[in-house]
Amino acid sequence: MGATINYAIFCVLVLLFPALFSCIEDPIFQSKATYFHAPEGLGTPRGGCGYGEYGRTVNEGDVAVVTSSKLYKSGASCDYGVSDGETDFILSTHAYNKLAMPGLEKELKDYGRVHIEYQRVGCKYPGKTLTLKVMEHSHYHSYLALQFLYKAGDADITAVELFQEDTLEWKTCRRAYGAVWDMGNPPKGPLTVRFFLDRSANVRAQWVLVPKVIPLYWHPGLAYDTSIQLH
C-alpha cells in the first residue's frame, strides 16, 4: 500500500506492502519510523504475511515492517515484526533513503528514528491482475494453502471460500496467518473460489467470484491468474 510521509524538509510518497492502508480520503496520522538492514537494501522474505521473496522485492524494495496491531488487523493487513510501542514503521533501507532529499540520505539515517505522518492509500499494480498462489507447504490434495498476490485497491479480503461441487455448498477457508488462507481436505478441482472484499471508501462490501481458477491437478508453489483487476 502507500503512505505519504513527512519529516521536516523530507517529503516523499513511500509505497508499502499490499493491503496495508485503505483509501486516500483517510486522515493523516502521526507516528515514528526507522529502518532495518537487509541485503541490497530491499525487504525481508520473513514475516507475518508469508509473502516470502515476493514481499522482499515487491514495489522495487520500497517496503516496510509494520509493527502496529491496529494496522495489521489480524492479518487483513500485513506486517513484518512486533511493535516496540513507539514505532509503527520499520522501512527497508531502500525506502528509508527516499524520505531524504537527494544527497542527504546519510544525514537522515543518522537520526535512526524519525517522526512521520502517513495517510492510507490504495495499491496499484499496472499490468498485473489478481493472482492466487498455492503455497509451497500445500499437499495435493489433503491440504491447500492459498495467498492472494497483486491485490490492488483499498479494500481488505476478510473471507475466502471454496465451492464443493458434489454437495453444492461453500466451504470456508481458515486464515492461517497473515495473508495465507488454508483448508484441510479441500474440494476436488477445478476449484471455484470466492472472496469477500470488506467495504472501503472506493468499494462496496461484496463477494467476488472466480470460477474454476485452480485446476484439478494443482501444484504447490504455482500461481494461478484470476484475470481480475481490483481498483
N, C-alpha and C positions, 0 to 999 in steps of 0.2 A: 504494500500500500504506500501511501505517500505521506509526507509530513513537511509543512512549511516551518522551518526552524530559524530563529533569530538569536544572535548573541552579539551584543554591542554592534560593531561595524560588520559583523559576519551575517550574511543572509543568503540562503540557498534552499532550493526545493530538493529534499532528500527522499528518495523512494525506498520504502522498507518492504518487509515480507508481505505477501498477499494476504488479504482478509484482515489486515491489522486495523485499518481505520474504515470509517463508513462513508461520510459524504462531505462535500466541500462547504455545505452550509453549516456544518457543526461549529461550535465556538472554538476559540483559541484557548489552549491550556498551557500552563506553565509547569516545567519540570527541570530535571538535570540530565545531562548526557556525558558519557565518557567514551572510550574506545578500547578495543581489545586487539592484541597482536595475533595475526594469523598469516600463514604462508601467502605471499603475493598480495597481502592486504585485503583479501576477499573475506567472505563469510565463513561460517563453520558448518561442516556436514552433520554435526551432532546437535541434538536438542529436542525440545518437546513437540515440535511439529512433525518430525520424522521425514523431513524433506531430503535429507542426505545431500548428495552432490548438487542437486537442483537448488537447494537452499544456499549452497556456498557460492554459486555463480549467477543466480537469478539477478536481473537488473544490473548486470555487469559488475556485480560485487558490492553495489551500494545497498547494503543490508544492515540490519541491527538485531542485537539481542534485546528482546522486550521483556523486562523483568516484572512488570506490574500485573497483578492478577485482574485488575479492572480492565486492562487492555486484552489480556489473554482470553478471558471469558470462557474458562473451562475448555478451551480448545477451539471454540468457534472462531477466535482469532488465534494467531500462532505466536509463540515466544521461544526464545532460547535462553535459559538461565533462570536464576532465582533472584528475588529482589533484595537489595541491601537496605530497603526502607526509604531511600532518598533518590535513587537514580532509576528512572523508568527506561532509559535507552542506553544500550552499550553498542556503539556503532563499529562497523568494520573500519579499519584504518583508511580504506579507500573512501568510504562515505564520510568519515570524520574530517578528512582533509578538504572535502568540498564545502565544509562550513566556512573555511577561511577564504579571504581574498587571495588572489594569485600571489605566490611568493611568501605568504605568511603562515603556511601550514605548520611549520615547526613551532612558531610562536604560540599558535593555538593549542598544539599538542602539549606544550609546556604547562598549560593550565591544568591538564589532567581531567578535571571535571568542570563543565560549564553550565550555566543557566541557559535554558532554551524555552522557546514557545513552539507549540506544534498544533496542527489542525488536521482533522481526519479528512482524507480524500480517497477516491476510488482508484483501483488499479486499472492499468491499461496494458494490453499485450498486442500491439499491432501485428497483424498477420497470423495470430495464434487463435486457436479455438480451444474450448474447454476439453481437457483430456483426463481420462480415468486410467490411473496406473494400478496394476495388480502388484502388490508389494512382494518383495523377494522372499519373505518368510511365509507366503501362502503355500498351501499344499493341495494340489488337484486331487479329487475335488472335495476333500474333507474340511478345508478351511480356506476362507477367502478374505483377504485384507485389501482395501481399496483406498486410494488417495486421489483427490482432485488437483490437477495442475492447471496453470494458466486461468485461474478463476478471476476474470475481470469484474469491474463494477464495485459497488459499495454494500452489497447485501451478503450476509453470512449464511452458509449452509448449516442448518441446525438439525436436519434429519435425513437419513438415507434408507431407502427400502428396495428390496429385490422382489420381482414377481415370480411366484411359483405357478407354472403353467398347469400342472395336474390338479391342483386344488383351487385354482383361480383366486389366489389370495396374495396379499402383500406381506412380506416378511421384513421385519425391522432390523436394520444393522445396529450394532453397538459402536459408540465412539470409543475406540480402543485407547487412543491417546492422540493429543494434538489434532492433526488433520487426517488421521487414519481411522477408517471405519471397517469393521470386520464382522464375520458371521461364521459360526461353525456349521458344518453340513449345509452349505448353501444350495439353493435350487440348481438343477442342471441347466446348462446353457443351451442355446444362446440366451443371455440374461438381459432382461429389460430392467432398467434402473430408473428410479425417480428420486429426486432430492428436493428438500424444502428450502426455499430461499426466504429468510426472515425479512420482515419489512424494513425498508430504508427510505431515505428521502427520495430516491430515484426509482425504487422498485416496490410494487405491492407484494405482500406476502403471498406466496404461491408455490404449488408443486410444479416441478419441471420434469417432463417425461423424456427418457432416452431409450427408444425401443431397440432391443437386441444389440446393445453396444458391446457386450462382452461375448465372444464366440463360445461355441460348445466346448472346444478344446483350448481353454485359456492357459496361459503360461505365466508363472511368477516372473516379475521383472519387466514384463511388457506393458506398454501403454496403448490405450485404445481411444481414438479420436471420437468425440461426441458430435462434431460438426456444429456445436452450439457456441455462439459468441455472446457472452453476457455483457451488459453495459451498466 
